[in-house]
Amino acid sequence: MAVIIPSGALAWLALRSLHDEQLVLKDRQAQLYQTVADSFTRQALGYISERQREFGAIVEGMLANSSTSDVANQFDERLRKLWNLGSVGFAVSLDGNVLSPNMLGRAEGRRFRVENDKFLCSRETIEVYVPTVKGNVNLKSLDDAEDKSKKSASKISSSETDFRKIVGEDSEGILARFLQNNLNVLMWYRSPREPKMIFGAQLDLAQLRAGLRRLVENVDGSLRDELCVAVIDETGRPVAVSDQRFRTDWKHPFASGEIGEMLPHWEVAVYPLDPAKLRRAASSVKWTLGAFIASLTAAILIGSLLVLFDLRRELKLARQKSDFVSNVSHELKTPLTSIRMFSEMLAEGRVIEVEKQKNYLRIIGSETARLTRLINNILDFARMEKGEKKYNFETCDLSKIAREAIENYRPQLEAHGFRLDLELPSAPVLVQGDCDALAQVILNLLSNAEKYSADRKEIRIELNSTPGSAELGVLDRGLGVPAGSGEKIFEQFYRAHDSLSSGTQGSGLGLTLARQIARAHNGDVTYEPRSGGGSAFTLKLPSS
């Protein structure tokens, strides 16, 4: 629980964070698009400022080559020849005299005079849009945090004023006004040569749009396939688009930036070329992180289950070790009691009959051999657990090893009333192995058959040899192995029949050691129920 509960809480928090990660992704995308919009907005402002400086240079060039009166009277004609961005050039004195364009000249000039004379002469106030900061547009100031905040927070607003108040003491400027819902942008300049004279131009919006179009078409190559940049006019229509094939609802850009009072209600807008791409990216992030979190959660749960299973196994092993200590203590105590009792009787001379003396000595020998096997099993198991068990491999006669082991064990079996049937071939059965270790396997199988034979005390040993294989079977008519325990009986300390409750002696290591030794010889020890009742254990080894 200490692992699963915190892991589940972490998984829940991670899933909660998926939604936040999607919002972060969208916010980053919005920041990128807004950065692009702000960059092109600055470029648009810079473009207009360049045109304003260009206009001032043209005026200065005219005044340097001609008199002020000549320039003022012919300013419209001269400007249109030198500067294609100006559709009408005008010259007005601060005392309210408009010198150009001529009222008797071209129709466009006359219309300009009709629409603007009173305003330029400061005889009326009109609604105009003027920059919030007077003077030339300073591109560097747009990078300052204060100016940025002003730009983003302020809205384009108009005010009622006259031309003289707009000009004030400034040397140049731009103003915009709407006439019959049409935008008119006026650029003006006052030369130090003639501070009482204002020279200006009404901008040709078609030429201005062309300049802005060239500007937005210069989108960085890494972004060209991702977004479209457009300049949107006051009516919500695009006047310049970076990708002419792109179509969308122009009134709802992903990010935008206002150009300012120079072009009121105009903005640079940025649109994603593939609006679904962001959703796909967010979905991809969601599924990727979701799969990652699910994998981690599954790994934690699986790890927790493995820890749980391992804990249960360790607890089971601890119980088996506790039972093993009890079993070994019991098994050591019984033969030691017999050995002590009979040896004391013989030592004190209380047994006179020779036959009884021999029987007691035989019992002492049998119990001593039993203790030796138990101690050998415990020592061998300890060596195997540490990886210190060594085998001396040589060519052995399995038939001879089996015969000698059985003969050594026969007196104990016959003393307990066992009938022993042997079927061993007279010809040698050669195997590669440690003779003493193989003898221990056979003794452990015989000891197991003795312990679990109950009332039918019959043991049969048979050895069969085929090319490349030798099989030694130890068959009994005992209790057998409970269903489902056919493999568990080979686990360390496991006993299908508890020794303390059933009275069956044993340490739970005999079959474990027998299989480990056999497998160390590239063989195995297997179990199967014997037909007619009992158990059949088979030692399988490769033959030479």
VEXDREN-2710 file (C-alpha; in Angstrom, 1 decimal):
% VEXDREN-2710
k/r/px/py/pz
1/MET/0.0/0.0/0.0
2/ALA/2.9/2.3/0.7
3/VAL/3.9/2.0/-3.0
4/ILE/0.5/1.7/-4.7
5/ILE/-1.3/4.6/-3.0
6/PRO/1.5/7.3/-3.6
7/SER/1.9/5.9/-7.2
8/GLY/-1.8/6.2/-7.8
9/ALA/-1.8/9.8/-6.5
10/LEU/1.1/10.7/-8.8
11/ALA/-0.6/9.1/-11.8
12/TRP/-3.7/11.1/-11.0
13/LEU/-1.7/14.4/-10.8
14/ALA/0.1/13.5/-14.0
15/LEU/-3.2/13.0/-15.8
16/ARG/-4.4/16.3/-14.4
17/SER/-1.3/18.0/-15.8
18/LEU/-2.2/16.8/-19.3
19/HIS/-4.8/19.5/-19.7
20/ASP/-2.4/22.1/-18.4
21/GLU/0.2/20.9/-20.9
22/GLN/-2.3/21.4/-23.7
23/LEU/-2.9/24.9/-22.5
24/VAL/0.8/25.6/-22.3
25/LEU/1.2/24.3/-25.9
26/LYS/-1.5/26.6/-27.1
27/ASP/-0.1/29.5/-25.2
28/ARG/3.4/29.0/-26.7
29/GLN/1.8/28.9/-30.1
30/ALA/-0.1/32.1/-29.4
31/GLN/3.1/33.7/-28.2
32/LEU/5.0/32.7/-31.3
33/TYR/2.2/34.1/-33.6
34/GLN/2.0/37.2/-31.5
35/THR/5.7/37.7/-31.8
36/VAL/5.4/37.4/-35.6
37/ALA/2.5/39.9/-35.6
38/ASP/4.5/42.4/-33.5
39/SER/7.5/42.0/-35.6
40/PHE/5.6/42.8/-38.8
41/THR/3.8/45.6/-37.1
42/ARG/7.2/47.2/-36.3
43/GLN/8.2/46.7/-39.9
44/ALA/5.1/48.3/-41.2
45/LEU/5.7/51.3/-38.9
46/GLY/9.3/51.4/-40.0
47/TYR/8.2/51.3/-43.6
48/ILE/5.9/54.3/-43.1
49/SER/8.6/56.2/-41.2
50/GLU/11.0/55.6/-44.0
51/ARG/8.5/57.1/-46.4
52/GLN/8.1/60.1/-44.1
53/ARG/11.9/60.6/-44.1
54/GLU/11.9/60.1/-47.8
55/PHE/9.3/62.8/-48.2
56/GLY/11.2/65.3/-46.0
57/ALA/14.4/64.7/-48.1
58/ILE/12.4/65.4/-51.3
59/VAL/11.1/68.7/-49.9
60/GLU/14.6/69.7/-48.8
61/GLY/15.9/68.9/-52.3
62/MET/13.3/71.1/-53.9
63/LEU/13.9/74.0/-51.6
64/ALA/17.7/73.7/-52.2
65/ASN/17.3/74.2/-56.0
66/SER/14.4/76.6/-56.2
67/SER/12.9/79.5/-54.3
68/THR/10.2/78.8/-51.7
69/SER/7.5/80.5/-53.7
70/ASP/8.2/78.5/-56.8
71/VAL/8.3/75.3/-54.9
72/ALA/5.1/76.1/-53.0
73/ASN/3.1/77.1/-56.1
74/GLN/4.2/74.1/-58.2
75/PHE/4.6/71.6/-55.3
76/ASP/1.8/69.2/-56.5
77/GLU/3.2/68.8/-60.0
78/ARG/6.8/68.5/-58.9
79/LEU/6.0/66.0/-56.1
80/ARG/4.0/63.6/-58.3
81/LYS/6.9/63.5/-60.7
82/LEU/9.5/62.7/-58.0
83/TRP/7.4/60.5/-55.6
84/ASN/4.9/57.9/-56.7
85/LEU/3.5/57.4/-53.1
86/GLY/2.0/60.9/-53.1
87/SER/-1.3/61.3/-55.0
88/VAL/-1.7/65.0/-54.2
89/GLY/1.0/67.4/-53.0
90/PHE/-0.1/70.5/-51.0
91/ALA/1.7/73.6/-49.6
92/VAL/0.0/75.8/-47.0
93/SER/1.3/78.7/-44.9
94/LEU/0.6/78.9/-41.2
95/ASP/-1.3/82.2/-41.8
96/GLY/-3.9/80.2/-43.6
97/ASN/-3.0/80.4/-47.4
98/VAL/-3.1/77.2/-49.5
99/LEU/-0.7/77.7/-52.4
100/SER/-0.9/74.2/-53.9
101/PRO/-2.6/72.4/-55.6
102/ASN/-4.0/74.9/-57.9
103/MET/-7.8/75.3/-57.9
104/LEU/-7.6/75.6/-61.7
105/GLY/-5.5/72.5/-62.2
106/ARG/-6.4/68.9/-62.4
107/ALA/-9.7/67.5/-61.0
108/GLU/-8.1/65.5/-58.2
109/GLY/-6.3/68.6/-57.0
110/ARG/-9.5/70.6/-57.0
111/ARG/-11.4/67.9/-55.1
112/PHE/-8.6/67.9/-52.5
113/ARG/-8.9/71.6/-52.0
114/VAL/-12.6/71.5/-51.6
115/GLU/-12.4/68.8/-49.0
116/ASN/-9.4/70.1/-47.1
117/ASP/-9.0/73.9/-47.5
118/LYS/-10.9/74.9/-44.4
119/PHE/-9.1/72.3/-42.3
120/LEU/-5.6/73.3/-43.6
121/CYS/-6.4/76.9/-43.1
122/SER/-7.4/76.1/-39.5
123/ARG/-10.9/77.6/-40.1
124/GLU/-12.6/74.4/-38.9
125/THR/-12.0/71.5/-36.7
126/ILE/-12.5/68.0/-37.9
127/GLU/-12.1/64.5/-36.5
128/VAL/-8.6/63.2/-37.2
129/TYR/-6.3/60.5/-36.0
130/VAL/-2.9/61.6/-34.9
131/PRO/0.0/59.7/-33.3
132/THR/-0.2/59.5/-29.5
133/VAL/3.5/60.4/-29.3
134/LYS/4.5/63.4/-31.4
135/GLY/7.4/63.5/-33.8
136/ASN/9.0/60.9/-35.9
137/VAL/8.3/57.2/-35.3
138/ASN/11.2/55.8/-33.3
139/LEU/11.7/52.1/-34.0
140/LYS/14.0/51.6/-31.1
141/SER/11.4/53.0/-28.7
142/LEU/9.0/50.2/-29.7
143/ASP/11.3/47.7/-28.2
144/ASP/11.1/49.4/-24.8
145/ALA/8.7/47.7/-22.3
146/GLU/6.9/51.0/-21.5
147/ASP/6.2/51.8/-25.2
148/LYS/5.1/48.2/-25.8
149/SER/2.6/48.4/-23.0
150/LYS/1.3/51.7/-24.4
151/LYS/1.0/50.2/-27.8
152/SER/-0.8/47.1/-26.7
153/ALA/-3.1/48.9/-24.2
154/SER/-4.1/52.0/-26.2
155/LYS/-6.9/51.9/-28.7
156/ILE/-7.0/54.1/-31.9
157/SER/-9.0/57.2/-31.0
158/SER/-9.9/60.3/-32.8
159/SER/-10.2/63.9/-31.7
160/GLU/-11.7/67.2/-33.0
161/THR/-8.9/69.6/-33.8
162/ASP/-7.5/72.0/-36.4
163/PHE/-4.4/71.8/-38.6
164/ARG/-2.4/74.4/-36.7
165/LYS/-2.8/72.7/-33.4
166/ILE/-1.7/69.4/-35.0
167/VAL/1.4/71.0/-36.4
168/GLY/2.3/72.9/-33.3
169/GLU/6.1/73.2/-33.1
170/ASP/6.8/69.8/-34.8
171/SER/8.8/69.5/-38.0
172/GLU/6.9/66.5/-39.5
173/GLY/4.0/64.2/-38.9
174/ILE/1.2/62.1/-40.2
175/LEU/-2.6/62.4/-39.7
176/ALA/-5.5/60.4/-41.0
177/ARG/-9.1/61.3/-41.5
178/PHE/-12.2/59.6/-43.0
179/LEU/-14.1/61.4/-45.8
180/GLN/-17.3/59.7/-46.9
181/ASN/-16.0/56.5/-45.2
182/ASN/-12.8/56.6/-47.2
183/LEU/-9.5/56.8/-45.4
184/ASN/-7.2/59.7/-46.3
185/VAL/-3.7/59.8/-45.0
186/LEU/-1.8/63.1/-45.0
187/MET/1.9/63.4/-44.5
188/TRP/3.4/66.8/-43.8
189/TYR/6.9/68.4/-43.3
190/ARG/8.2/71.8/-42.2
191/SER/11.6/72.7/-43.4
192/PRO/14.0/74.7/-41.2
193/ARG/14.6/76.8/-44.3
194/GLU/11.0/78.0/-44.3
195/PRO/9.3/77.4/-40.8
196/LYS/6.2/79.3/-41.8
197/MET/5.4/77.0/-44.7
198/ILE/4.0/73.4/-44.4
199/PHE/4.5/71.0/-47.3
200/GLY/2.4/67.8/-47.4
201/ALA/1.1/65.0/-49.4
202/GLN/-2.0/62.9/-49.5
203/LEU/-0.7/59.3/-49.8
204/ASP/-1.7/57.0/-52.7
205/LEU/-3.2/54.0/-50.7
206/ALA/-2.7/51.7/-53.7
207/GLN/1.0/52.4/-53.6
208/LEU/1.1/52.1/-49.9
209/ARG/-0.7/48.7/-50.1
210/ALA/1.9/47.5/-52.7
211/GLY/4.7/48.5/-50.3
212/LEU/3.1/46.7/-47.4
213/ARG/2.5/43.7/-49.6
214/ARG/6.2/43.4/-50.5
215/LEU/6.8/43.6/-46.7
216/VAL/4.6/40.8/-45.6
217/GLU/5.6/38.6/-48.5
218/ASN/9.1/38.4/-46.9
219/VAL/8.0/35.8/-44.3
220/ASP/10.9/33.7/-42.9
221/GLY/11.2/30.4/-44.7
222/SER/10.8/28.3/-41.5
223/LEU/7.4/30.0/-40.9
224/ARG/6.2/30.2/-44.5
225/ASP/4.6/26.7/-44.4
226/GLU/3.0/27.3/-41.0
227/LEU/1.4/30.7/-41.1
228/CYS/0.0/33.5/-43.2
229/VAL/0.7/37.2/-42.5
230/ALA/-1.8/39.8/-43.8
231/VAL/-2.4/43.5/-43.4
232/ILE/-6.1/44.1/-42.7
233/ASP/-7.7/47.5/-43.5
234/GLU/-10.4/49.3/-41.6
235/THR/-13.2/47.3/-43.3
236/GLY/-11.7/44.0/-42.3
237/ARG/-10.4/43.1/-45.8
238/PRO/-6.9/42.1/-46.5
239/VAL/-4.8/44.7/-48.4
240/ALA/-1.6/42.6/-48.3
241/VAL/-1.2/38.8/-47.9
242/SER/1.9/36.7/-47.7
243/ASP/0.2/33.7/-49.3
244/GLN/-2.2/34.7/-52.1
245/ARG/-3.8/31.2/-52.1
246/PHE/-4.8/31.4/-48.5
247/ARG/-8.5/32.0/-47.6
248/THR/-10.0/32.4/-44.2
249/ASP/-12.3/34.5/-42.0
250/TRP/-10.0/37.6/-42.0
251/LYS/-11.9/39.2/-39.1
252/HIS/-10.7/36.5/-36.7
253/PRO/-6.9/36.3/-36.7
254/PHE/-5.0/34.0/-34.3
255/ALA/-2.8/37.0/-33.4
256/SER/-2.7/40.7/-34.4
257/GLY/-1.0/44.0/-33.9
258/GLU/-2.4/47.5/-34.6
259/ILE/-0.3/49.6/-37.0
260/GLY/-1.4/52.7/-35.1
261/GLU/-2.8/56.2/-35.8
262/MET/-0.9/56.5/-39.1
263/LEU/-3.4/53.9/-40.5
264/PRO/-6.3/53.8/-38.0
265/HIS/-8.0/50.5/-37.6
266/TRP/-5.4/48.8/-39.8
267/GLU/-3.6/45.8/-38.3
268/VAL/-1.1/43.1/-39.1
269/ALA/-2.8/39.8/-38.6
270/VAL/-1.4/36.3/-38.4
271/TYR/-3.3/33.1/-39.3
272/PRO/-2.3/29.5/-39.1
273/LEU/-2.3/27.8/-42.6
274/ASP/-3.5/24.6/-41.0
275/PRO/-5.7/25.5/-38.0
276/ALA/-6.1/21.8/-37.2
277/LYS/-2.4/21.4/-36.9
278/LEU/-2.4/22.9/-33.4
279/ARG/-5.2/20.6/-32.3
280/ARG/-3.3/17.6/-33.8
281/ALA/-0.1/18.7/-32.0
282/ALA/-2.0/19.1/-28.7
283/SER/-3.7/15.8/-29.3
284/SER/-0.4/14.2/-30.0
285/VAL/1.1/15.6/-26.9
286/LYS/-1.9/14.4/-24.9
287/TRP/-1.7/10.9/-26.3
288/THR/2.1/10.7/-26.0
289/LEU/2.2/11.9/-22.4
290/GLY/-0.9/9.9/-21.7
291/ALA/0.8/6.7/-23.0
292/PHE/4.0/7.6/-21.1
293/ILE/2.0/8.1/-17.9
294/ALA/0.0/4.9/-18.5
295/SER/3.2/3.0/-19.1
296/LEU/4.8/4.4/-15.9
297/THR/1.6/3.7/-14.0
298/ALA/1.5/0.1/-15.4
299/ALA/5.1/-0.3/-14.6
300/ILE/4.5/0.9/-11.0
301/LEU/1.5/-1.4/-10.6
302/ILE/3.3/-4.4/-12.1
303/GLY/6.3/-3.6/-9.9
304/SER/4.0/-3.3/-6.9
305/LEU/2.4/-6.7/-7.7
306/LEU/5.8/-8.2/-8.1
307/VAL/6.9/-6.8/-4.8
308/LEU/3.7/-8.2/-3.3
309/PHE/4.2/-11.6/-4.8
310/ASP/7.8/-11.6/-3.7
311/LEU/6.8/-10.5/-0.2
312/ARG/4.3/-13.4/-0.1
313/ARG/7.0/-15.7/-1.4
314/GLU/9.4/-14.5/1.3
315/LEU/6.8/-14.9/4.0
316/LYS/6.1/-18.4/2.8
317/LEU/9.8/-19.1/2.7
318/ALA/10.2/-17.7/6.2
319/ARG/7.4/-20.0/7.4
320/GLN/9.0/-22.9/5.6
321/LYS/12.4/-22.1/7.2
322/SER/10.7/-21.9/10.6
323/ASP/9.1/-25.3/9.9
324/PHE/12.5/-26.6/8.7
325/VAL/14.1/-25.6/12.0
326/SER/11.4/-27.4/13.8
327/ASN/11.7/-30.4/11.6
328/VAL/15.4/-30.6/11.8
329/SER/15.3/-30.1/15.6
330/HIS/12.8/-32.9/15.8
331/GLU/14.8/-35.2/13.4
332/LEU/18.0/-34.6/15.2
333/LYS/16.5/-35.1/18.6
334/THR/14.9/-38.5/17.8
335/PRO/18.0/-40.4/16.6
336/LEU/20.2/-38.7/19.2
337/THR/17.8/-39.9/21.9
338/SER/18.0/-43.4/20.6
339/ILE/21.8/-43.3/20.3
340/ARG/22.2/-42.0/23.8
341/MET/19.8/-44.4/25.3
342/PHE/21.2/-47.6/23.7
343/SER/24.8/-46.5/24.1
344/GLU/24.2/-45.9/27.9
345/MET/22.6/-49.2/28.2
346/LEU/25.5/-50.9/26.6
347/ALA/28.1/-48.9/28.5
348/GLU/26.5/-49.7/31.9
349/GLY/26.3/-53.4/31.0
350/ARG/22.6/-53.7/31.5
351/VAL/22.2/-55.7/28.3
352/ILE/23.6/-59.2/28.7
353/GLU/22.1/-61.0/25.7
354/VAL/24.5/-61.0/22.7
355/GLU/21.6/-60.8/20.2
356/LYS/20.2/-57.7/21.9
357/GLN/23.6/-56.1/22.0
358/LYS/24.0/-56.6/18.3
359/ASN/20.5/-55.2/17.7
360/TYR/21.2/-52.1/19.8
361/LEU/24.5/-51.6/18.0
362/ARG/22.7/-52.0/14.6
363/ILE/20.1/-49.3/15.7
364/ILE/22.9/-47.0/16.8
365/GLY/24.6/-47.4/13.4
366/SER/21.4/-46.9/11.6
367/GLU/20.6/-43.7/13.5
368/THR/24.1/-42.5/13.1
369/ALA/23.8/-43.0/9.3
370/ARG/20.5/-41.2/9.4
371/LEU/22.1/-38.2/11.2
372/THR/25.0/-38.2/8.7
373/ARG/22.6/-38.0/5.8
374/LEU/20.7/-35.2/7.4
375/ILE/23.8/-33.2/8.2
376/ASN/25.2/-33.9/4.7
377/ASN/22.0/-32.6/3.1
378/ILE/22.1/-29.4/5.2
379/LEU/25.7/-28.8/4.4
380/ASP/25.3/-29.5/0.7
381/PHE/22.3/-27.2/0.6
382/ALA/24.2/-24.4/2.2
383/ARG/27.1/-24.9/-0.3
384/MET/24.7/-24.8/-3.2
385/GLU/23.0/-21.7/-1.9
386/LYS/26.4/-20.0/-1.8
387/GLY/27.5/-21.4/-5.1
388/GLU/30.4/-23.3/-3.5
389/LYS/29.4/-26.8/-4.3
390/LYS/32.0/-28.5/-6.4
391/TYR/31.7/-31.8/-8.3
392/ASN/34.4/-34.2/-9.3
393/PHE/33.2/-35.5/-12.7
394/GLU/34.5/-38.8/-13.9
395/THR/33.1/-41.9/-15.7
396/CYS/30.8/-43.8/-13.3
397/ASP/28.9/-47.0/-13.4
398/LEU/25.4/-46.0/-12.3
399/SER/24.4/-49.6/-11.8
400/LYS/27.3/-50.1/-9.4
401/ILE/26.6/-46.8/-7.5
402/ALA/22.9/-47.8/-7.2
403/ARG/23.7/-51.3/-5.9
404/GLU/26.2/-50.0/-3.3
405/ALA/23.9/-47.3/-2.1
406/ILE/20.9/-49.7/-1.8
407/GLU/23.0/-52.3/0.1
408/ASN/24.2/-49.7/2.5
409/TYR/20.6/-48.6/3.1
410/ARG/19.0/-52.1/3.0
411/PRO/19.6/-52.9/6.7
412/GLN/17.6/-49.9/7.8
413/LEU/14.8/-50.7/5.3
414/GLU/14.6/-54.3/6.3
415/ALA/14.7/-53.3/10.0
416/HIS/11.5/-51.3/9.4
417/GLY/9.8/-54.2/7.5
418/PHE/10.3/-53.0/3.9
419/ARG/10.4/-55.4/1.0
420/LEU/13.0/-54.3/-1.5
421/ASP/12.8/-55.3/-5.2
422/LEU/15.8/-54.6/-7.4
423/GLU/16.0/-54.7/-11.2
424/LEU/19.5/-53.6/-12.1
425/PRO/21.3/-54.7/-15.2
426/SER/24.5/-56.7/-14.8
427/ALA/26.3/-54.7/-17.5
428/PRO/27.8/-51.4/-16.6
429/VAL/25.7/-48.2/-17.2
430/LEU/28.3/-45.5/-17.7
431/VAL/27.6/-41.9/-17.0
432/GLN/29.7/-38.8/-16.5
433/GLY/29.4/-37.4/-13.0
434/ASP/30.4/-37.3/-9.3
435/CYS/29.9/-40.8/-7.9
436/ASP/29.4/-39.6/-4.3
437/ALA/26.8/-37.0/-5.4
438/LEU/24.9/-39.5/-7.5
439/ALA/24.9/-41.9/-4.6
440/GLN/23.4/-39.1/-2.4
441/VAL/20.6/-38.6/-4.9
442/ILE/19.7/-42.3/-4.7
443/LEU/19.9/-42.3/-0.9
444/ASN/17.6/-39.3/-0.8
445/LEU/15.1/-40.9/-3.1
446/LEU/15.2/-44.1/-0.9
447/SER/14.8/-42.1/2.3
448/ASN/11.8/-40.2/0.7
449/ALA/10.2/-43.5/-0.2
450/GLU/10.8/-44.9/3.3
451/LYS/9.2/-41.8/5.0
452/TYR/6.0/-41.8/2.9
453/SER/5.3/-45.5/2.5
454/ALA/2.8/-45.8/5.3
455/ASP/1.5/-49.3/5.7
456/ARG/2.4/-50.7/2.2
457/LYS/6.1/-51.0/2.7
458/GLU/7.2/-51.9/-0.8
459/ILE/10.0/-50.2/-2.7
460/ARG/11.1/-51.1/-6.2
461/ILE/14.3/-49.9/-7.8
462/GLU/14.8/-50.3/-11.6
463/LEU/17.5/-49.0/-13.9
464/ASN/16.9/-48.8/-17.7
465/SER/19.5/-47.7/-20.2
466/THR/19.0/-46.6/-23.8
467/PRO/21.6/-45.1/-26.2
468/GLY/22.4/-41.7/-24.8
469/SER/20.2/-41.9/-21.7
470/ALA/20.0/-43.7/-18.3
471/GLU/16.9/-43.7/-16.0
472/LEU/16.9/-44.9/-12.4
473/GLY/13.4/-45.3/-10.9
474/VAL/12.5/-45.5/-7.2
475/LEU/8.9/-46.6/-6.9
476/ASP/6.9/-47.0/-3.7
477/ARG/3.3/-47.8/-2.6
478/GLY/3.1/-45.0/-0.1
479/LEU/0.9/-41.9/0.5
480/GLY/1.7/-40.4/-2.9
481/VAL/1.8/-36.6/-3.5
482/PRO/-1.3/-34.4/-3.2
483/ALA/-2.7/-33.1/-6.5
484/GLY/-1.1/-29.9/-7.6
485/SER/2.1/-30.5/-5.6
486/GLY/4.0/-32.5/-8.1
487/GLU/6.5/-29.7/-8.7
488/LYS/6.3/-28.0/-5.3
489/ILE/7.8/-31.0/-3.6
490/PHE/11.1/-30.1/-5.2
491/GLU/11.1/-26.6/-3.7
492/GLN/13.3/-26.0/-0.7
493/PHE/11.7/-26.6/2.7
494/TYR/8.4/-27.6/1.1
495/ARG/6.7/-30.7/2.5
496/ALA/3.5/-32.1/1.1
497/HIS/2.8/-33.8/4.5
498/ASP/3.8/-31.8/7.5
499/SER/6.2/-33.8/9.7
500/LEU/5.0/-32.4/13.1
501/SER/1.3/-33.1/12.4
502/SER/1.7/-36.4/10.5
503/GLY/4.7/-37.8/12.4
504/THR/6.7/-38.1/9.2
505/GLN/10.3/-37.1/9.7
506/GLY/12.3/-35.0/7.3
507/SER/13.9/-31.6/6.6
508/GLY/12.3/-30.8/3.3
509/LEU/15.6/-30.7/1.5
510/GLY/16.0/-34.2/0.2
511/LEU/14.2/-33.9/-3.1
512/THR/15.5/-30.3/-3.6
513/LEU/19.1/-31.5/-3.4
514/ALA/18.3/-34.6/-5.5
515/ARG/17.0/-32.4/-8.4
516/GLN/19.8/-29.8/-8.0
517/ILE/22.5/-32.5/-8.2
518/ALA/20.8/-34.1/-11.2
519/ARG/20.5/-30.9/-13.1
520/ALA/24.1/-30.1/-12.3
521/HIS/24.8/-33.4/-14.2
522/ASN/22.7/-32.2/-17.2
523/GLY/19.9/-34.5/-16.0
524/ASP/16.8/-34.2/-13.8
525/VAL/14.6/-35.8/-11.2
526/THR/10.9/-36.1/-12.0
527/TYR/7.8/-37.3/-10.2
528/GLU/4.7/-39.0/-11.5
529/PRO/1.9/-41.0/-9.7
530/ARG/2.5/-44.7/-9.7
531/SER/-0.2/-46.9/-11.2
532/GLY/-2.0/-48.7/-8.4
533/GLY/-1.0/-46.1/-5.8
534/GLY/2.2/-44.6/-4.6
535/SER/4.9/-42.5/-6.2
536/ALA/7.5/-43.0/-8.9
537/PHE/10.6/-40.8/-8.8
538/THR/13.0/-41.1/-11.8
539/LEU/16.6/-40.0/-12.0
540/LYS/17.4/-39.2/-15.6
541/LEU/21.0/-38.8/-16.7
542/PRO/22.8/-38.7/-20.1
543/SER/24.8/-41.9/-20.6
544/SER/28.3/-42.1/-22.0
END
